[in-house]
Amino acid sequence: MTLEGKNVVLGVTGGIAAYKACELTSRLRKAGAQVYVIMTKNACQFVAPLTFETLSNHPVVTDTFARPDTWEVEHIALAKRADVFVIAPATANILAKMAHGIADDMLSTTVLATRAPVLVAPAMNTGMWENIATRENVKTLQNRGIQFIGPEGGFLACGDSGAGRMSEPKDIFDAIENILCPKRELEGLSVLVTAGPTQEKIDPVRYISNRSSGKMGYAIAEAAARRGAKVTLVSGPVRLETPQGVERVDILSTQDLYDQMTARCPQMDVVIQAAAPADFTPAVVADQKIKKHGDGDLTLTLRQTPDVAAQVGRLKKPGQILVGFAAETNDVLENAEGKLRKKNLDMIVANDVTAPGAGFDVDTNIVTFVTEQGKETLPCLPKTQVAEELLNRVVMLKEKGSVG
């Protein structure tokens, strides 16, 4: 029983996905965890508290002012008891309360008081999930260290189709298990991850770049460090905090990236290239800002940048794992398969950057893992979860000895 002796406080809010929290409770109990459920008033309209009391073998808390069986300030006691605090389903309402420090019921009060890791599994209508208010609240919570799983895309109870469906109980359980019993399969390995865009100078004030936010690469670096790896993150210019325990090396141009990769890759066990380097750079960089001259157009001559992934592939040493990314707009899998062979990769992560919920500067991604053995497409998932899935496959490649 992997979670023997662990205490999970489970918050359940008012959404149709509340029934899934029953299965989650059952899974946690079978794994040996003690589960303490807090339900909002609206959650009780979907599932009776008695159901959770039966599954958890503990009283369910629903009222801030109910008299407890033992004299203690209950929300403080639960906040301290938690080894992990989970909210599933998490509505837009509870996310807003958490983001703004509102504590007006038992659940919002307790989660505000806890010092335990917090994991939320959002579930709501697609329009609510995509609303700018919700997006800002999610960003605020993520910046504070709150971990998210989902929501996933699919058919919703309201009849809409899109992002907003709560992750499955098994996936939430796996995320809880990873928090309480973190995997350390990468212990002792050196992992290099690239992330973000590059900037190719035109003149002192202008440059060529792309919309890469670096979120995918940063999520991979953070997950790899959590799994015990010694992680070097080679990053283009992004507005992201360096993950804890990660060495960050900042670069600007594709040439900078090439120089760092050729110098560092021979010492690495795993190289994951999630950056989006420019394929072209100005042939001549102006010393001064280029001015308009009459009504004429400006012709800018571009030359190809060094192919970083190809050079890394040429330098590949026996036993080294190389993972690439293929951000495409057409013929996604065909292009990815070509890059897999041409650049001597063990795996390539392909995605259509034009698809809703995928690509640049969003928190989710839709990817296909391509190896010589086959292809596997994942549904729309948070980039943090895609990072975990990617590392799971890196571990499998390592264990199978299919590299080198």
C-alpha positions in Angstrom: 0.0 0.0 0.0 2.0 2.9 -1.4 0.3 5.7 0.7 0.2 3.9 4.0 0.2 6.5 6.8 -0.4 9.5 4.5 -3.2 12.0 5.2 -5.1 13.4 2.3 -7.6 16.2 2.8 -10.0 16.2 -0.1 -12.1 19.2 -0.9 -15.1 18.6 -3.1 -16.9 21.5 -4.7 -20.2 21.9 -6.5 -20.0 20.3 -9.9 -21.3 17.3 -11.7 -17.8 15.8 -11.6 -18.2 15.5 -7.8 -19.1 11.8 -8.4 -15.6 11.1 -9.6 -14.3 12.2 -6.2 -16.0 9.1 -4.8 -13.8 6.9 -6.9 -10.7 8.9 -6.0 -11.5 8.5 -2.3 -11.8 4.8 -2.8 -8.5 4.5 -4.6 -6.7 6.5 -1.9 -8.2 4.3 0.9 -7.1 1.1 -1.0 -3.6 2.5 -1.2 -3.5 3.0 2.6 -4.1 6.7 2.9 -6.4 8.4 5.4 -8.9 10.6 3.6 -10.6 13.6 5.2 -13.3 15.1 3.1 -14.5 18.7 3.1 -17.6 19.4 1.0 -19.0 22.8 0.0 -22.7 23.4 0.4 -23.2 23.1 -3.4 -21.2 19.8 -3.5 -23.8 18.3 -1.2 -26.4 18.8 -3.9 -24.6 16.4 -6.2 -23.3 13.7 -3.8 -24.6 13.0 -0.3 -22.0 13.4 2.5 -22.9 10.0 3.7 -21.3 8.5 0.6 -17.9 10.0 1.4 -18.3 9.1 5.1 -18.8 5.5 4.1 -15.9 5.5 1.6 -13.4 7.4 3.8 -14.5 6.0 7.2 -14.3 9.6 8.6 -16.9 12.2 9.2 -17.4 14.7 6.3 -17.0 18.3 7.2 -19.5 20.7 5.6 -20.1 23.5 8.1 -17.6 25.9 9.5 -19.6 26.3 12.7 -20.7 22.7 13.3 -19.6 21.4 16.7 -16.9 18.8 16.2 -16.8 15.5 18.1 -13.6 16.5 19.8 -12.8 20.0 20.9 -10.4 21.5 18.3 -10.5 24.3 15.8 -11.4 22.0 13.0 -10.2 23.9 9.9 -6.8 24.4 11.6 -6.6 20.8 12.6 -7.4 19.6 9.1 -4.9 22.1 7.6 -2.2 20.8 9.8 -3.1 17.1 9.4 -2.8 17.2 5.6 0.2 15.7 3.9 -1.4 16.9 0.7 -4.5 19.0 0.1 -6.5 18.1 -3.0 -9.6 19.8 -4.4 -11.4 17.7 -7.0 -13.5 18.9 -8.6 -12.3 22.5 -8.3 -14.8 25.0 -9.7 -14.1 28.5 -11.0 -15.5 29.8 -7.8 -13.0 28.0 -5.5 -10.1 29.0 -7.8 -11.2 32.6 -7.5 -11.4 32.4 -3.7 -8.0 30.8 -3.4 -6.4 33.4 -5.7 -7.8 36.3 -3.7 -7.5 34.9 -0.2 -11.2 34.7 0.4 -12.2 32.4 3.3 -16.0 32.3 3.6 -16.7 28.6 4.0 -15.0 25.5 5.5 -13.1 24.5 2.4 -11.7 28.0 1.4 -10.8 28.6 5.1 -8.9 25.3 5.5 -7.0 25.5 2.2 -5.9 29.1 3.1 -4.5 27.8 6.4 -2.7 24.7 5.1 1.1 24.5 4.5 0.8 21.2 2.7 1.2 20.9 -1.1 -2.0 21.7 -2.8 -3.3 19.9 -5.9 -6.4 21.1 -7.8 -8.3 19.3 -10.5 -10.4 22.0 -12.3 -13.8 21.1 -13.8 -16.1 23.6 -15.4 -17.7 24.8 -18.6 -15.2 25.6 -21.4 -16.2 29.3 -21.5 -15.6 29.6 -17.8 -12.2 27.9 -18.0 -11.2 30.1 -20.9 -12.5 33.3 -19.4 -9.7 35.8 -18.7 -10.7 36.0 -15.0 -10.2 32.3 -14.5 -7.0 32.3 -16.6 -5.5 35.1 -14.4 -6.6 33.2 -11.2 -4.9 30.0 -12.5 -1.7 31.9 -13.3 -1.7 33.5 -9.9 -2.1 30.1 -8.1 0.5 28.5 -10.3 3.0 31.2 -9.4 2.3 30.5 -5.7 3.2 26.8 -6.2 -0.3 25.4 -6.4 -0.2 22.3 -8.7 -2.8 21.6 -11.4 -4.0 18.5 -13.1 -6.3 19.0 -16.0 -8.8 20.0 -17.1 -9.0 17.7 -20.1 -10.8 18.3 -23.4 -13.9 16.4 -24.4 -17.7 16.3 -24.2 -19.0 18.1 -21.1 -22.1 17.5 -19.1 -23.5 20.9 -20.3 -23.4 19.7 -23.9 -20.3 21.7 -24.9 -17.2 20.1 -26.2 -13.8 21.5 -25.2 -11.4 22.0 -22.2 -13.1 21.7 -18.8 -13.6 18.1 -18.1 -12.1 16.9 -14.8 -9.1 14.5 -15.0 -9.9 10.9 -14.4 -9.6 9.7 -10.8 -6.7 7.4 -11.7 -4.7 10.3 -13.1 -5.4 12.4 -10.0 -4.4 9.5 -7.8 -1.1 9.2 -9.8 -0.4 13.0 -9.3 -1.1 12.6 -5.5 1.2 9.6 -5.3 3.9 11.6 -7.2 3.6 14.4 -4.6 3.7 12.2 -1.6 6.1 9.5 -2.9 8.1 11.3 -5.7 9.6 9.1 -8.3 13.5 9.2 -8.3 14.2 7.2 -11.5 16.5 9.9 -12.8 18.7 10.0 -9.7 22.3 10.3 -10.7 21.6 11.3 -14.3 22.6 14.6 -15.9 19.7 16.0 -18.0 19.9 19.0 -20.3 16.7 20.7 -21.3 16.3 23.6 -23.7 13.4 26.0 -23.6 12.0 29.2 -25.1 12.6 31.2 -28.3 15.7 32.7 -29.7 16.1 36.3 -30.9 18.0 37.1 -34.1 19.1 40.8 -34.2 18.2 43.0 -37.2 19.5 46.2 -35.7 20.1 47.5 -32.1 16.3 47.7 -31.5 14.7 45.0 -33.6 14.9 41.2 -33.8 13.3 38.1 -35.4 11.7 35.7 -32.9 8.6 33.5 -32.3 5.8 33.1 -29.8 7.4 30.3 -27.7 6.8 31.0 -24.0 9.2 28.3 -22.7 6.5 26.8 -20.5 6.9 23.3 -21.9 10.7 23.2 -21.4 10.5 24.7 -18.0 7.8 22.1 -17.0 10.2 19.3 -18.2 13.1 20.8 -16.3 11.1 21.1 -13.1 9.8 17.5 -13.3 13.2 16.1 -14.1 14.7 17.8 -11.1 11.9 16.5 -8.9 12.7 13.0 -10.1 16.3 13.3 -8.9 18.2 14.4 -12.0 20.9 17.0 -12.1 19.2 19.4 -14.5 20.8 22.1 -16.7 18.2 24.4 -18.4 19.4 26.3 -21.5 16.8 29.0 -21.9 16.0 31.6 -24.4 14.5 34.9 -23.3 11.3 34.1 -21.3 9.4 35.5 -18.3 9.5 32.4 -16.2 11.0 31.7 -12.8 13.9 29.2 -12.7 12.6 25.9 -11.3 14.0 24.9 -7.9 17.2 22.9 -8.0 17.8 23.6 -11.7 20.9 25.3 -13.2 19.8 27.9 -15.7 22.0 29.1 -18.6 20.6 32.0 -20.6 21.1 32.4 -24.3 19.8 34.9 -26.8 20.5 33.7 -30.4 20.4 30.4 -32.2 24.2 30.6 -32.5 24.4 31.0 -28.7 22.2 27.9 -28.3 24.5 26.0 -30.7 27.6 27.0 -28.8 26.1 25.9 -25.4 24.7 22.7 -26.8 27.9 21.6 -28.5 29.9 22.3 -25.4 27.5 20.7 -22.8 25.8 17.8 -24.5 28.7 15.3 -24.5 28.6 15.3 -20.7 24.8 14.7 -20.5 22.9 11.4 -20.1 19.6 12.9 -21.5 19.1 15.8 -23.8 15.5 17.2 -24.3 15.3 19.9 -26.9 12.1 21.8 -26.3 13.4 25.2 -27.4 12.2 26.9 -30.6 15.3 28.3 -32.2 15.0 30.5 -35.3 15.7 28.8 -38.6 16.9 32.0 -40.2 18.8 35.1 -39.1 19.6 38.4 -40.9 22.7 38.0 -43.1 23.8 41.5 -42.0 23.1 43.1 -38.6 22.9 46.9 -38.9 25.0 48.9 -36.4 22.3 51.6 -36.2 18.5 51.6 -36.1 17.3 51.2 -39.7 15.3 54.3 -40.7 12.5 54.6 -43.3 13.6 56.1 -46.5 10.7 57.6 -48.5 7.9 55.2 -49.4 10.2 52.4 -50.5 10.1 48.9 -49.0 13.0 47.3 -47.1 14.5 44.1 -48.3 16.0 41.9 -45.6 18.3 39.1 -46.6 18.2 36.1 -44.3 20.6 33.1 -44.0 20.0 29.8 -42.3 21.0 29.4 -38.7 23.1 26.4 -37.5 20.9 23.2 -37.1 21.4 22.7 -33.4 19.5 19.4 -33.2 21.3 17.9 -36.1 24.7 18.7 -34.6 23.6 17.3 -31.2 22.6 14.1 -33.0 26.1 13.9 -34.7 27.7 14.3 -31.3 25.5 11.6 -29.7 27.4 9.2 -27.5 26.5 5.6 -26.7 23.8 5.3 -24.2 22.7 8.9 -24.4 19.0 9.7 -24.9 18.1 12.5 -27.3 14.5 13.9 -27.4 13.4 16.5 -29.9 10.3 18.5 -30.5 8.5 19.1 -33.8 6.2 22.1 -33.7 4.4 21.9 -37.0 1.5 23.5 -38.9 1.0 20.8 -41.5 1.9 17.1 -42.2 2.8 16.9 -38.5 3.6 13.2 -38.1 5.4 13.0 -41.5 7.6 15.9 -40.6 8.2 14.5 -37.2 9.2 11.1 -38.4 11.6 12.7 -40.9 13.3 14.7 -38.1 13.5 11.6 -35.8 15.7 9.8 -38.3 17.6 12.8 -39.8 18.6 14.2 -36.4 19.4 10.8 -34.7 16.8 11.1 -32.0 15.4 8.4 -29.8 12.0 10.1 -29.5 10.4 13.2 -31.0 7.4 15.1 -29.5 5.1 16.3 -32.3 2.4 18.8 -32.0 0.3 21.0 -34.3 0.8 24.6 -33.1 -2.4 25.7 -34.8 -4.6 23.4 -32.8 -6.7 24.9 -30.0 -5.1 24.1 -26.6 -1.7 23.3 -28.2 1.3 25.2 -29.3 2.9 28.4 -28.1 2.1 30.5 -25.0 -0.7 28.3 -23.6 -0.8 26.1 -20.5 -1.9 23.0 -22.3 -0.6 20.9 -25.2 -1.7 18.1 -27.5 1.3 15.9 -28.4 2.2 12.7 -30.2 5.3 10.8 -29.0 7.0 9.3 -32.0 9.8 6.6 -31.8 11.0 4.0 -34.2 8.7 1.6 -32.4 5.5 3.6 -33.1 3.3 6.6 -32.2 1.2 7.5 -29.2 -1.1 10.5 -29.1 -2.2 12.1 -25.8 -5.3 14.1 -25.2 -5.2 17.8 -24.4 -3.3 18.0 -21.1 -1.6 20.7 -19.0 2.1 21.1 -20.0 3.1 20.0 -16.5 1.4 16.6 -17.1 2.8 16.3 -20.6 6.2 16.8 -19.0 5.6 13.9 -16.6 4.4 11.7 -19.5 7.5 12.5 -21.5 9.8 11.6 -18.6 7.9 8.4 -18.1 8.8 7.4 -21.7 12.4 8.6 -21.3 12.7 6.2 -18.3 11.2 3.4 -20.4 13.8 4.1 -23.2 16.5 4.0 -20.6 15.3 0.7 -19.1 14.9 -1.0 -22.4 18.4 0.0 -23.5 17.0 1.1 -26.8 19.5 4.0 -27.1 23.0 4.4 -28.3 
